[in-house]
Amino acid sequence: MLYDNRPGQLTLSIYIRAKRILTRRVSRAAASVLLVSLCFAAILPRPAEAQTATGSFQVLINILKQCTVSTFTNMDFGTNPGIITTPITQTSTFVVLCTGTTPYTVGLDAGTAPGATVTTRQMQQGAARINYALYSDAGRTLNWGNAAPDWVSGTGTGLPQTLTVYGRVPAQVATATGGYTDTITVTVTY
């Protein structure tokens, strides 16, 4: 930038990047303001030109197959006379939750009474027994045991699946009064 002094005026010659000289006559005050502005502009850092760099990463998870069994309801055959002349039926439910597409089987054991089997389960009170059976169908024709072909199979959906156990106490005579109990263990294999 060049300038010459004439009374009351200043001639500025500005060298522009396009390699042209711009010459104008301006007042000294305007020239001073322009000169100060240009000086500040020269010493201030230039705004950075935005640069970018990109990359990528993966987001991963490995889901293993899994099943849980929960939310059991008791099978309560109620209060009955000691001589059972007609079969008594009842149901129980529980919930199986398996990851999607996971095949599973559900088995019911024989219970806790000594000598009971999956086809002849027994509720007990001391040495006294009441026979009963558990089925996988409402018609009570398919025994529900803990091995093929007596187990129930399914495929997980990722949502809870409620399974119903159908029970029946056949006609029989009780040898003792009081409450009879048994505990069935449910096993989900996947």
FENCOR-V5363 format. One record per pair of residues at least 6 apart in sequence whose ideal C-beta (glycine too) atoms are under 6 Angstrom apart, sorted by sequence separation. I is the first residue (numbers start at 1). J is the second residue. If there is no record, write none. Layout:
BEGIN
I_J ; I_J
END
This chain:
BEGIN
98_104 ; 110_116 ; 116_122 ; 136_142 ; 3_10 ; 4_11 ; 110_117 ; 122_129 ; 123_130 ; 135_142 ; 143_150 ; 3_11 ; 13_21 ; 14_22 ; 110_118 ; 136_144 ; 3_12 ; 113_122 ; 122_131 ; 135_144 ; 13_23 ; 111_121 ; 134_144 ; 2_13 ; 77_88 ; 113_124 ; 120_131 ; 121_132 ; 1_14 ; 77_90 ; 11_25 ; 75_90 ; 9_25 ; 136_152 ; 75_92 ; 10_28 ; 12_31 ; 73_92 ; 73_93 ; 10_31 ; 72_94 ; 71_95 ; 119_143 ; 69_94 ; 70_95 ; 108_134 ; 140_166 ; 69_96 ; 118_145 ; 138_166 ; 140_168 ; 68_97 ; 67_98 ; 134_165 ; 135_166 ; 66_99 ; 134_167 ; 65_99 ; 132_167 ; 133_168 ; 108_144 ; 65_102 ; 67_104 ; 109_146 ; 132_169 ; 108_146 ; 107_146 ; 107_151 ; 105_151 ; 106_152 ; 128_175 ; 105_153 ; 128_176 ; 104_154 ; 130_180 ; 125_176 ; 103_155 ; 125_178 ; 102_156 ; 125_180 ; 100_156 ; 99_156 ; 100_157 ; 123_180 ; 98_156 ; 100_158 ; 123_181 ; 123_182 ; 97_160 ; 95_160 ; 96_161 ; 95_162 ; 96_163 ; 93_162 ; 94_163 ; 113_182 ; 112_182 ; 93_164 ; 111_182 ; 112_183 ; 91_164 ; 92_165 ; 111_184 ; 91_166 ; 108_184 ; 109_185 ; 90_167 ; 89_168 ; 107_187 ; 87_168 ; 88_169 ; 106_188 ; 87_170 ; 104_188 ; 105_189 ; 85_171 ; 104_190 ; 84_171 ; 84_172 ; 102_190 ; 83_173 ; 75_167 ; 77_169 ; 82_174 ; 96_188 ; 69_186 ; 69_188 ; 67_188 ; 67_190 ; 65_190
END
